[in-house]
């Protein structure tokens, strides 16, 4: 993949990459320069759960009550599926 540096020094991260990494507007990125390469790394303050096309996606370090969050999401999805079948 390629992108172009604009006249202000900005780059656009391709949509697929942003979606795969769960990056939203306002996301903080760490920039690291190694010789002739630039590395961007998302800075996350904790676990990050998000819904991607109806699938619960987790990125980060597991801490807190992850199991409860997964159960809540699963119940919501099962209710949605049940409601679709009744129609």
C-alpha angles and dihedrals in degrees: 000000000000135000133181129242109233125218091269093054095255127139130197115229106221115256095241091055091048091050094046090052095040092240116166131182109291094029112151117234128194113222120209127181118207114180103297097349134087120209124196118197126182113241110219124183094208143327115339122206120183139165114245113184092330095313121110108235124193126199124172138038117324113244134133124032101327093154091059092050091051091049092051091050092047092051091050092051093047090051091050091050091047092051092051092053092052094056 
